Amino acid sequence: MPAGPHPIAIVGAGLITATYHAPGLRAAGADVRVVCDRNLARAQAVAAANAIPEAAAELDAVLARPDIAAVVIATPDHEHESNALAAAAAGKAILLQKPMAMSAEGCRRIIAAAEANGVNLQVSWMHRHFEEVLRTRTLLADPRLGELYAVRIRNAVSPAGDRPWCFTPGLVAGGAVMQLGVHGIDLARHLFGPIRTVSATTGIRRRIRPMPDGTLLEAHLEDHAFAHYGFANGVMGTHEVSFSEAQGTDRFLIEIYCADATLQLRGPRGRLAVWAPRLTGREDWVAEDLPDPPPGRRHHAWWLEVLAGRGRDDATAADALAGQRVAEALYRSAEQGRRETVVPTPA
């Protein structure tokens, strides 16, 4: 990979690094110098697969290196805060895997540490960089769609991909909502604006879950959630989250209902389908012809531009804190059986 002004270390060599961050950074032309993981063999495997020259097991030693300017933190959820605080103290720019922290207070501590140390902090909201989401942001600004009325968001995965830590309190901030639904919450806010009220139900519907190694795990965290959102602009929304749908969805399914148009993202008509006669001139569904770049390239290229001072900083950390507040309101609503108001994030 070509040398760049911001040499990078990847911290954590699990699934998201192996399948997304490492290949995405490589496709974007990043200067990744080391993969760090307590499991050195796993770090070495990711490094070898992505032409990264070094693997390491000690985070402190990596953060002490003067040739490392930025880190991708993709460790287990309960380590996000401690690793991000250490990286900020070491003066490293940060791309932090979602969820940002185990609580809203944890998010605030990370943001404060980044500000105190003058480092750029971003949270990895990968779905924002999908071509259909970028195109939808453009379409929603077009008055020919008419007033935006309501949205439906669905996040669902098959239990075939279960991993024990996803259902273990203390290792994660929550179950399906925090592991999967936060993507939908972020897209909802990113596309449609702040969420002000939440009414929700959660439950454990598949309590005994087979793991990939054949063992059985008793789940103590929710695997289903249903939420109704009231957006600050009056838009109404529903959000369905499942860790137990046999088929699942391809990342997400979003339906957008406007006065004169309907949009479907990742539905049965493709990655983005539009029924908008005033826009397209057709009384029919039109499937958008979208680019198909390598997974993660656009996202990581954007991050590299931010680090270089040429890209738009999307305030992803502040958005992560705001999304965490939505998730926590969702849990309160489900527990107390009433509508909850989302506490706005201070400016």
WOTA-V312557 format. One record per residue. PSI is psi in degrees with one decimal (none if undefined). Layout:
psi->{PSI/PSI}
This chain:
psi->{146.3/145.0/143.2/176.3/-10.4/79.2/140.0/145.3/140.5/127.6/112.9/125.4/35.6/-161.4/-45.0/-32.8/-45.8/-35.8/-16.8/-61.3/-49.5/-51.3/-32.4/-42.1/-41.5/-44.4/-29.8/-4.1/25.6/155.4/81.1/122.8/-22.0/144.9/129.6/129.6/142.5/-30.2/93.0/-37.3/-39.1/-41.5/-41.2/-37.8/-43.5/-42.6/-46.5/-37.7/-18.2/19.5/36.7/128.0/-24.0/154.9/148.1/161.4/-15.4/112.6/-42.3/-40.8/-37.4/-44.5/-23.7/-9.6/124.7/-17.8/-0.9/121.5/-22.6/153.2/142.5/121.9/111.6/45.2/174.5/153.4/-43.4/-8.0/-4.8/-49.4/-50.1/-40.5/-39.7/-39.9/-41.2/-41.4/-41.7/-43.6/-29.0/-1.3/23.2/135.6/151.4/133.2/111.5/127.1/147.0/161.3/150.5/-42.8/-178.7/-10.7/166.8/-37.6/-38.5/-41.1/-44.4/-38.4/-39.6/-45.5/-43.7/-40.0/-40.2/-43.0/-42.2/-31.8/2.4/34.3/149.0/131.7/125.1/150.3/140.5/86.8/82.5/-35.2/-23.7/-25.7/4.9/144.5/-38.1/-30.6/-43.3/-43.2/-38.3/-39.4/-40.4/-45.3/-38.8/-18.5/-5.0/120.5/-14.5/-11.4/-19.8/-179.1/138.4/123.2/-52.7/161.0/152.8/129.7/136.7/125.9/123.8/138.7/158.7/146.7/-5.6/-25.0/17.3/142.7/139.6/-40.0/-22.4/-20.1/18.3/106.9/142.2/-29.6/-23.2/158.4/-14.1/-179.2/-124.2/-34.2/-49.2/-26.8/-29.0/-47.3/-24.6/-28.3/-44.0/-39.2/-44.0/-43.3/-37.4/-47.3/-39.4/-38.8/-33.7/-6.7/-179.5/144.6/129.9/-29.2/151.1/132.6/125.4/158.0/137.4/161.9/164.3/109.2/-21.1/83.0/-38.7/118.6/126.6/134.5/164.4/-27.2/5.6/-9.8/160.9/135.8/134.4/119.7/135.7/9.3/152.4/141.2/-1.9/146.9/142.7/125.8/145.7/130.0/140.0/115.3/156.5/-27.5/6.5/-9.8/142.2/144.3/150.1/150.2/121.6/133.1/132.8/134.4/9.9/27.2/125.2/-42.3/-36.6/-174.7/162.7/85.3/-58.1/163.4/128.4/132.6/131.4/125.4/114.4/172.1/-36.9/17.5/155.8/135.6/139.6/125.4/125.9/39.1/-164.9/-14.8/6.2/-169.1/-35.4/118.3/140.7/128.5/99.4/78.8/-36.7/-26.6/-45.6/-18.9/12.2/136.9/61.7/166.1/139.1/120.9/123.4/139.9/105.6/148.5/161.4/71.2/165.6/144.0/128.5/-12.1/-48.6/-44.0/-50.6/-30.1/-40.3/-45.3/-42.3/-38.1/-38.3/-45.5/-35.0/-3.7/12.7/-15.8/164.8/123.0/114.2/14.5/42.8/-27.7/-45.3/-38.3/-36.5/-40.6/-44.7/-40.3/-35.7/-38.6/-36.7/-46.8/-42.0/-35.2/-36.7/-46.2/-41.5/-42.4/-45.3/-38.3/-37.9/-9.4/36.2/164.0/138.1/143.8/135.1/126.2/121.0/147.8/127.9/145.0/none}
